[in-house]
């Protein structure tokens, strides 16, 4: 029996539901939250952001490749509008309400540039420049640096896809060059400049773009090869162990040169192996019963709002009630409530508008007609069709 499965995800890019993705988002945001609760010495919160980056690169690339194949091109204007409608409502809601809460509590107000950085997606630039100047941002929006990196990716990467639309193998080569050049660039920042490498190489787009590019590369290679069998040498027990070992090594190696240069490269390559095996190594099929567990999937569905809200809530609660574990737990509980409100009352009303610009959100979860289905799934579909006709 082949070790490779093709039940969960078609190799060629298509629109539709990707199983396990919400579960991966949930695990990512939970890693970040637990670290921010005061356990960063145990839980590597930065890795949660790296997983977010990889997922974003993987998903957005599939969507762009699917659009290019279906419509013989990518409509940039509609893509940018979909991204703006998806991201801005929740962000503006959090920024506005946070400012109001700070004013009500008498904590003060942000400077104009801090607000501009938050809503203009250049918080990473703002924070690095502030730290070079010896100051720190006032508002609890420091975590928005990662949104800035993603937004810069959304702005630039579609242009790269359009440029290589005639030959996506060349796009794969370009992405491979990006992941190599990013590591070299981080080394240059560390050894040849006076910039604060700990902050610059962690937050700046040019230093972190490879964390997204690894996910893009996996999507493009699967789309080009059209079959996971082309990756059989990277699928199985040994590659999976290599992936897990790489992740653990990236946590344990404390040498500053490694952490400021190769840490993200090792994590990106390890995630490449692990996500590839998650979807195409038959032995890991059990993982979807965990990743698609409803409570975890729900956390994944609100993960964007949860990521936005947990830092402001932690800051407000600690300022007002003191810094201890019970206060932080209460802050996180309120963060979940705020995220649920944001998702259902702020974000979901814009779904219809996103569809007008070509979004496939809320589509059929079995939207992969070309994927070979497991015999049990086929039997279920036949029974379901029989029951529908008889009812």
C-alpha positions as CSV (number, residue, x, y, z in Angstrom):
1,X,0.0,0.0,0.0
2,X,1.3,3.4,-0.9
3,X,2.3,5.6,2.0
4,X,1.0,8.6,0.1
5,X,-2.7,9.6,0.4
6,X,-4.6,12.1,-1.7
7,X,-7.9,12.4,0.2
8,X,-7.5,15.6,2.1
9,X,-6.1,18.1,-0.4
10,X,-5.7,18.2,-4.2
11,X,-2.2,19.0,-5.3
12,X,-3.3,21.4,-8.0
13,X,-4.6,24.7,-6.6
14,X,-8.4,25.0,-6.3
15,X,-10.9,27.1,-4.5
16,X,-12.6,25.5,-1.5
17,X,-12.3,24.4,2.1
18,X,-8.9,23.2,3.3
19,X,-9.3,20.6,6.1
20,X,-7.2,21.2,9.2
21,X,-6.4,24.8,8.4
22,X,-8.5,26.3,11.1
23,X,-7.0,23.9,13.6
24,X,-3.5,25.0,12.6
25,X,-4.6,28.7,13.0
26,X,-5.9,27.9,16.4
27,X,-2.7,26.2,17.6
28,X,-0.7,29.1,16.2
29,X,-2.7,31.8,18.1
30,X,-2.8,29.7,21.3
31,X,1.0,29.5,21.2
32,X,1.2,33.3,20.9
33,X,-1.4,33.9,23.7
34,X,0.2,31.4,26.1
35,X,3.6,33.1,25.6
36,X,2.1,36.5,26.1
37,X,0.5,35.4,29.4
38,X,4.0,35.2,30.9
39,X,5.2,31.8,29.7
40,X,7.5,33.0,26.9
41,X,10.4,31.2,28.7
42,X,8.5,27.9,28.1
43,X,6.3,28.5,25.0
44,X,8.0,30.1,22.0
45,X,5.4,32.6,21.0
46,X,7.3,33.8,18.0
47,X,7.0,30.4,16.4
48,X,3.2,30.8,16.5
49,X,3.6,33.9,14.3
50,X,5.9,32.0,12.0
51,X,3.3,29.3,11.5
52,X,0.7,32.0,10.7
53,X,3.1,33.4,8.1
54,X,3.5,29.9,6.5
55,X,-0.2,29.3,6.5
56,X,-0.9,32.7,4.9
57,X,1.7,32.1,2.2
58,X,0.4,28.6,1.5
59,X,-3.3,29.6,1.3
60,X,-3.0,32.9,-0.6
61,X,-0.8,31.2,-3.2
62,X,-3.3,28.5,-3.8
63,X,-6.1,31.1,-4.2
64,X,-4.0,33.1,-6.7
65,X,-3.0,30.0,-8.7
66,X,-6.6,28.8,-8.7
67,X,-7.8,32.3,-9.9
68,X,-5.1,32.4,-12.6
69,X,-6.1,29.0,-13.9
70,X,-9.8,29.6,-13.8
71,X,-9.9,33.1,-15.2
72,X,-6.7,33.1,-17.2
73,X,-5.3,35.8,-15.1
74,X,-5.5,37.6,-11.7
75,X,-7.6,40.7,-11.2
76,X,-5.4,42.7,-8.9
77,X,-7.9,45.3,-8.0
78,X,-10.4,42.7,-6.8
79,X,-7.7,40.8,-4.9
80,X,-6.7,43.9,-3.0
81,X,-10.3,44.8,-2.3
82,X,-10.9,41.3,-0.9
83,X,-7.9,41.6,1.4
84,X,-8.9,45.1,2.6
85,X,-12.5,44.0,3.3
86,X,-11.2,40.9,5.1
87,X,-8.7,42.7,7.3
88,X,-9.7,46.3,7.9
89,X,-13.0,46.1,9.7
90,X,-11.7,44.0,12.6
91,X,-8.5,46.1,12.8
92,X,-10.2,49.5,12.7
93,X,-12.7,48.2,15.4
94,X,-9.9,47.1,17.7
95,X,-7.8,50.3,17.2
96,X,-10.8,52.6,17.7
97,X,-12.1,50.8,20.8
98,X,-8.7,50.6,22.3
99,X,-8.2,54.3,22.0
100,X,-11.6,54.9,23.6
101,X,-10.8,52.6,26.5
102,X,-7.4,54.2,27.1
103,X,-9.0,57.6,27.2
104,X,-11.8,56.5,29.5
105,X,-9.3,54.9,31.9
106,X,-7.2,58.0,31.9
107,X,-4.1,56.2,30.5
108,X,-3.5,58.8,27.8
109,X,-3.6,58.8,24.0
110,X,-1.4,57.6,21.2
111,X,0.6,60.0,19.0
112,X,-0.6,60.4,15.4
113,X,2.2,58.3,13.9
114,X,1.4,55.4,16.2
115,X,-2.2,55.3,14.9
116,X,-1.0,55.8,11.3
117,X,1.4,52.9,11.7
118,X,-1.4,50.6,13.1
119,X,-3.9,51.3,10.3
120,X,-1.3,51.9,7.6
121,X,0.4,48.6,8.1
122,X,3.9,49.9,9.0
123,X,4.0,49.1,12.7
124,X,7.1,47.0,12.1
125,X,9.0,50.1,10.7
126,X,7.6,52.3,13.4
127,X,8.7,49.9,16.2
128,X,12.2,49.4,14.9
129,X,12.7,53.2,14.4
130,X,11.4,53.9,17.9
131,X,13.8,51.4,19.4
132,X,16.7,52.8,17.5
133,X,15.7,56.1,19.0
134,X,15.6,54.6,22.5
135,X,11.8,54.9,23.0
136,X,8.9,52.4,23.1
137,X,5.4,52.6,21.6
138,X,2.7,53.8,24.0
139,X,-0.3,51.8,22.8
140,X,-0.6,48.0,23.1
141,X,-0.3,47.5,19.4
142,X,3.2,46.1,19.2
143,X,1.9,42.7,17.9
144,X,0.6,44.5,14.7
145,X,4.1,44.2,13.3
146,X,3.1,40.8,11.9
147,X,0.1,42.2,10.2
148,X,2.4,44.7,8.5
149,X,4.6,41.9,7.2
150,X,1.6,40.0,5.8
151,X,0.1,43.1,4.2
152,X,3.3,43.9,2.4
153,X,3.3,40.3,1.2
154,X,-0.3,40.7,-0.1
155,X,0.7,43.9,-2.0
156,X,3.8,42.4,-3.7
157,X,3.3,38.7,-4.2
158,X,0.4,38.8,-6.7
159,X,2.6,40.9,-8.9
160,X,5.2,38.1,-8.8
161,X,2.6,35.5,-9.7
162,X,1.4,37.6,-12.6
163,X,5.0,38.0,-13.8
164,X,5.6,34.3,-13.9
165,X,2.1,33.3,-15.0
166,X,3.4,31.7,-18.2
167,X,5.7,29.4,-16.3
168,X,5.1,28.7,-12.6
169,X,8.3,26.6,-12.4
170,X,10.1,29.9,-12.7
171,X,8.0,31.2,-9.8
172,X,9.1,28.3,-7.7
173,X,12.8,29.1,-8.5
174,X,12.1,32.8,-7.6
175,X,10.7,31.7,-4.2
176,X,13.6,29.4,-3.6
177,X,15.9,32.4,-4.3
178,X,13.9,34.5,-1.8
179,X,14.2,32.0,1.0
180,X,18.0,31.8,0.5
181,X,18.5,35.6,0.1
182,X,16.5,36.3,3.2
183,X,18.9,34.3,5.3
184,X,21.9,36.1,3.7
185,X,20.2,39.4,4.3
186,X,19.7,38.7,8.0
187,X,23.3,37.8,8.2
188,X,24.2,41.1,6.6
189,X,22.0,43.1,9.0
190,X,23.7,41.3,11.9
191,X,27.3,41.5,10.9
192,X,27.6,44.6,8.6
193,X,25.2,47.1,10.0
194,X,24.5,48.9,13.3
195,X,20.8,48.1,13.2
196,X,19.3,46.3,16.2
197,X,19.4,42.8,14.7
198,X,17.2,41.3,17.4
199,X,14.3,43.6,16.4
200,X,15.0,44.2,12.8
201,X,15.5,40.5,11.8
202,X,12.4,39.5,13.8
203,X,9.9,42.2,12.6
204,X,11.0,43.8,9.3
205,X,9.4,42.6,6.1
206,X,12.6,42.2,4.2
207,X,14.0,40.0,6.9
208,X,10.9,37.8,7.5
209,X,9.5,37.4,4.0
210,X,10.9,33.9,3.7
211,X,8.5,32.7,6.5
212,X,5.7,33.4,4.0
213,X,7.7,32.3,1.0
214,X,8.2,28.8,2.3
215,X,4.4,28.3,2.3
216,X,4.2,29.9,-1.1
217,X,6.8,27.5,-2.4
218,X,5.0,24.4,-1.1
219,X,1.8,25.5,-2.9
220,X,3.6,26.3,-6.2
221,X,5.5,23.0,-6.2
222,X,2.4,21.0,-5.6
223,X,0.6,22.8,-8.3
224,X,3.4,22.4,-10.8
225,X,4.1,18.7,-10.1
226,X,0.3,17.9,-9.9
227,X,1.0,14.8,-7.8
228,X,2.4,14.3,-4.3
229,X,4.2,11.2,-5.6
230,X,6.8,13.6,-7.0
231,X,7.7,14.3,-3.3
232,X,7.8,10.7,-2.2
233,X,11.4,11.2,-0.9
234,X,10.1,14.0,1.4
235,X,7.1,12.1,2.7
236,X,7.2,9.4,5.4
237,X,8.6,8.7,8.8
238,X,12.1,10.1,8.4
239,X,11.1,13.4,6.7
240,X,8.5,13.9,9.5
241,X,11.0,13.3,12.2
242,X,13.4,15.7,10.4
243,X,10.7,18.3,10.4
244,X,9.9,17.9,14.1
245,X,13.6,17.8,15.0
246,X,14.2,21.0,13.1
247,X,11.5,22.8,15.0
248,X,12.8,21.6,18.4
249,X,16.4,22.5,17.4
250,X,15.2,26.1,16.5
251,X,14.0,26.4,20.1
252,X,16.9,24.9,21.8
253,X,19.8,26.5,20.0
254,X,20.4,29.8,21.9
255,X,23.4,31.1,19.9
256,X,22.6,34.6,18.9
257,X,24.1,34.3,15.5
258,X,21.8,31.3,14.7
259,X,18.7,33.0,16.2
260,X,19.1,36.2,14.2
261,X,20.0,34.5,10.9
262,X,19.1,30.8,10.4
263,X,16.4,30.2,13.0
264,X,13.6,31.3,10.6
265,X,15.1,29.4,7.7
266,X,15.2,26.2,9.7
267,X,11.6,26.7,10.9
268,X,10.4,27.4,7.4
269,X,12.0,24.3,6.0
270,X,10.7,22.2,8.9
271,X,7.1,23.5,8.4
272,X,7.5,22.7,4.7
273,X,8.1,19.1,5.5
274,X,5.5,18.8,8.2
275,X,2.6,20.4,6.3
276,X,3.5,18.3,3.2
277,X,3.4,15.2,5.3
278,X,0.2,16.3,7.2
279,X,-1.7,16.3,3.9
280,X,-0.1,13.5,2.0
281,X,1.4,10.9,4.4
282,X,-1.4,8.4,5.2
283,X,0.0,7.8,8.7
284,X,-0.8,11.3,9.8
285,X,-4.4,11.2,8.8
286,X,-5.4,10.9,12.5
287,X,-4.3,14.5,13.0
288,X,-7.4,15.8,11.2
289,X,-9.6,14.4,14.0
290,X,-7.7,16.8,16.3
291,X,-7.3,19.8,13.9
292,X,-11.0,19.7,12.8
293,X,-12.3,19.2,16.4
294,X,-15.1,21.8,16.6
295,X,-13.8,23.9,19.6
296,X,-10.3,24.1,18.0
297,X,-11.7,24.9,14.6
298,X,-13.9,27.6,16.1
299,X,-10.8,29.2,17.7
300,X,-9.2,29.1,14.3
301,X,-12.1,30.8,12.7
302,X,-11.8,33.8,15.2
303,X,-8.0,33.6,15.3
304,X,-7.5,36.9,13.5
305,X,-9.7,38.9,15.9
306,X,-8.3,36.9,18.9
307,X,-4.8,37.8,17.8
308,X,-5.8,41.5,17.5
309,X,-7.5,41.7,20.9
310,X,-5.4,39.6,23.3
311,X,-2.5,42.1,23.7
312,X,-4.7,45.2,24.4
313,X,-6.8,43.2,26.9
314,X,-3.7,41.9,28.7
315,X,-2.3,45.4,28.8
316,X,-5.5,47.0,30.1
317,X,-6.1,44.3,32.8
318,X,-2.5,44.4,34.0
319,X,-2.6,48.2,34.2
320,X,-5.8,48.3,36.1
321,X,-5.6,45.2,38.3
322,X,-1.9,44.3,38.7
323,X,0.2,41.7,37.1
324,X,-0.5,38.2,38.2
325,X,-1.6,35.0,36.5
326,X,-5.3,35.2,37.5
327,X,-5.5,38.7,36.0
328,X,-3.9,37.5,32.8
329,X,-6.3,34.5,32.6
330,X,-9.3,36.9,33.0
331,X,-7.8,39.2,30.3
332,X,-7.6,36.2,27.9
333,X,-11.1,35.2,28.7
334,X,-12.4,38.7,27.8
335,X,-10.2,38.5,24.7
336,X,-12.1,35.4,23.5
337,X,-15.4,37.3,24.1
338,X,-14.1,40.3,22.2
339,X,-12.9,38.1,19.4
340,X,-16.3,36.3,19.1
341,X,-18.1,39.7,19.0
342,X,-15.7,41.0,16.4
343,X,-16.0,37.9,14.2
344,X,-19.8,37.7,14.3
345,X,-20.8,41.4,14.4
346,X,-17.9,43.2,12.7
347,X,-16.3,40.7,10.2
348,X,-19.1,38.5,9.0
349,X,-21.4,41.3,7.8
350,X,-18.7,42.0,5.1
351,X,-18.7,38.5,3.7
352,X,-21.3,39.3,1.0
353,X,-19.2,42.3,0.0
354,X,-16.1,40.1,-0.4
355,X,-18.1,37.8,-2.6
356,X,-18.8,40.7,-5.0
357,X,-15.1,40.9,-5.5
358,X,-14.6,37.3,-6.2
359,X,-14.2,35.7,-2.8
360,X,-15.1,32.1,-2.4
361,X,-15.6,32.3,1.4
362,X,-18.4,30.2,2.8
363,X,-18.3,27.9,-0.2
364,X,-19.0,24.1,-0.3
365,X,-16.6,22.3,2.0
366,X,-16.5,19.5,-0.5
367,X,-15.3,21.8,-3.3
368,X,-12.6,19.5,-4.6
369,X,-14.3,17.4,-7.3
370,X,-11.0,16.2,-8.8
371,X,-9.6,14.8,-5.6
372,X,-9.8,11.0,-5.3
373,X,-12.1,10.2,-2.3
374,X,-11.6,7.5,0.2
375,X,-14.1,4.6,-0.4
376,X,-15.8,5.3,3.0
377,X,-16.5,8.9,1.8
378,X,-17.9,7.6,-1.5
379,X,-20.2,5.2,0.3
380,X,-21.4,8.0,2.6
381,X,-22.2,10.2,-0.4
382,X,-24.1,7.4,-2.1
383,X,-26.1,6.8,1.0
384,X,-26.8,10.5,1.5
385,X,-28.0,10.9,-2.1
386,X,-30.3,7.8,-1.7
387,X,-31.7,9.3,1.5
388,X,-32.2,12.7,-0.1
389,X,-34.2,11.1,-3.0
390,X,-36.3,8.9,-0.7
391,X,-37.0,11.8,1.6
